[in-house]
Amino acid sequence: MVMLDRKRKVVFIGSCSYSGSTIFDMLLGSSPDSRSLGEIGRAYFPQKKHHILRECGCLNPSCQTWANILSGPSVNLYERIFEQFEERVLIDSTKDPHWIKRRSDELEMSGVETCHVLLWKRPEQIRDSYAKRGLIRYWKRHWINFHRLYFTLIENFSVIPYDAILSENGDFEERIRNIDLEVNENFWESDPCILFGNDSARRHLHTSDSKEFNEIQGRREKDVKSSGALDHREIAP
């Protein structure tokens, strides 16, 4: 179904790390008239090597999808994106509440609609996600500090429980309709040019026998063993 409202909109997904935001980003961004940006804010506040290199999710070293867009400052970033692409709805899953607040204020001043969605995982779910990656000692500090900042900086937001995405009772679809968004469950068929995000999700943008899939899978296994404490810029006040 093609969206009839051509008003420009930027959707900000807020979540603690390992909450499923990359999958959620792609579910929204692969729907009609929408585009996933991934964690585009990390191009300006890098934490890892691929952030500094501004590596595109397609893993093609010659890809120029983001070159012109990221050549400018964070100010007017989305204006450059709207100029380059035809989609009217952009999905930004940069989890930093400071980034969300600053970019939202800029967009609203320029007349672009914003939508804030908090992807919610229960504390025990976050603990388990961190434990799988050998990071259990960090989960409580990250979870508490992220939500403290988010609730302080973001005034109006809708909540999508992670469990709703997994359910089959229609709750997820209803919640999405209530905030005037759409999803495409076949997100793996979408454009792989998404910036950063969780490797577990991004690898599905490539066929399982491709070198890109194997590269991401190998990187994911390495990250599980060696990830450090600097997972959240947003834990700092």
N, C-alpha and C positions, 0 to 999 in steps of 0.2 A: 504494500500500500504506500503510495507516494504522499508525503506530507504536503498539505495544502498551505499551511502557514509558512511563508518564506522569511519571517522575521528572524534575524540572526540571534543565536543563543549560544552561550558557553555553559556547559555542565561541569561542575567541579565535584569530583568524588573525593570525599574525605574518609580516611580509615587508618587505623593502626597497621603497621606492616604485617604481612601474611594474613590479611583479612579477605583476600579474593578480589582486590580492586582491579587487577589487570584483566581478569576474566570479565568482570562487570563492565569495565571500560570497553572491551571488545564487543560484548553483547549489545551495548548501546551504540557504539561507534560503527558497527557494521549494518545498522538499520538504515532505511532509506533517508537520503539527504543528510547523513551524519558522518563524521570522521573521528577516529580515535587518534589522540595525540600522545597517548601514553603519559609518562611522567616527564613531560616536556620541561618542567621547571628545573629538573636536575641538570639540564644543559647550562643553566646559569648558576646553580648551586651544587656542583658535582661532589660526589662522595666516593665514586669508584672509577676505575680506569675507563670503562666504556662510557661513563658520563663525560669525562674529560675529552675523549675522542669523539663524542657526539655520534656514537655508532647507531646506525639505523637498524631497525628490527629485521630488515630483509637480509642483512649481513653482506650485502654487495658493497665492496669498498669503493666502487665507482658511483654509488647512488648519490644523486644530488637533490633528492626530495626536500631536504630540510636546509640545504646550504644557504639559500637566499634568506629564508625565514630567520635562521639563527645567526645570520651575519649582523643583525641589528640588536639593540638592547631589549630587555624584557618589557619596557614600556612600548605600547602599540604592537606587541607581539601578535595578538589575535587579529588585528587589522591586516597584518601582512599575510597571515594564514588565510583569512577570508578572501584576500585579493588573489592568492595563488590557486585556491581550490574552489570548486563550485558548491560544495556542501555548506549548508546554513547552520548546522548544529555541530559544535565541536565538543569533544569529551576529553577533559583534562583530569588525569588521576594522580597528579602530583599531590602527595599526601601532607605536605607542609602547610599547616594552618596560616602561617605568615604569608606564604605565597598566595594562598587562596584569598585571603583578606585583601591584600594589595591589588591583585589583578582584578578582583571583583569590583573594588571601588573605582578603578580606572574604567572598566567596562561600563558600569552603570552611569558614570559621568559622560560617556560617549554615546549613550543610548542603546547599548547592546544588552539584551536580557541575560540574566545569570540565573542558574539553578544550582542549589547546593544539596548534595545527597550524602548522607553519612551511612557508610556501609558498616554494619554493626555485627561484631562477633562477641559472644559472651566471654568473660575473662578466662574460663576454663578452656574454651576453644583456642584462644590466643596462646595460652600456656602450652597447649598440646602442639600448636603449629611451631612455636619457638623450640620446643623440646625435640621435634623431628629434625631440626637443623642444628642441634647442639648448642642452642642459644637460650636455654631455659632461664639462666641467671639474669637475663635482661628483660624478660617479658613484662614483669609487673611495672618496672620503672617506665618502659616505653608506653604501655597501655594507659597507665594513670596520667602521665605527663601529656601524651597526645590528646586525650579527651579533655583534660583541664584546659589546654590551649584552645582546642577546637570550640568548646562551649563558651570560652571567654571571647573569642574573636568573631565567631560566625553566629549571627543572630537568628536567621531564618533558614531552616533546613528540613529536609524530609529524611526519614530513617528507613533504610532497607535492611532487614535482618539477613545475614548470610544464609540462614536456614531457609528463608523464603525462596532464594534462588534455587535451592535443591529440591524444594517441594513440588508436588504435582497437583496441588489442590486449587491452583489458579490464583493463589494469594500474591505471588510475585507479579504476574501480569496485571492484576488489579492495582497494585501499588504503583507500577510503572505508568499505567494509564492515568492515575490520579495526579501525577506530576507532569502529564502531557509529554511523555517520552515513549519511545518504542524500543523493542529489542529484536535482534535477529539471532536465534539460537544456533544457526550455522555460522558462527563467528569465524571459524577456521577458513572460510572461503573468502574472507575480506582481505584488504590490502595489508601485506606484512610490514609496511613502512610505518611502524609504531615505535615511539622512542622509549627505550628502557622498560621498566616494569619487571614483574616476576618471571623468571625463566621457565618455571613449570607450566605457566600459561602460554608464553610466547612461542615455545617450541612447537605448539600445535598449529601454528601458522605455516608450518613447513611439513612436507610429507616425511613419514618416519624413516624412509630410506635415503633422505637427502643429507648432504654434508652439513647443511645449515642446522638441521634437526640434531645431528650428532654433535655438532660443535656446541650448541646450546645445552644439550644434555650433559656433555662433559664439563662444561662450565658450571652447571647447576650442581653436579656432584662435588666439584671442588669447593664451591661456595658453602655447601652444607658443612664441610669439614673446617673451613677457615674463616667464616664470617666473623666480623668483630663487633665491638660495641657501638661503633659510629654508624648505626643503622638509621638514626633519626636526627636530622637537623632540628626538627621541631621539638625535641625534648628540652632545648635551651630556651630560656625566656627571652 
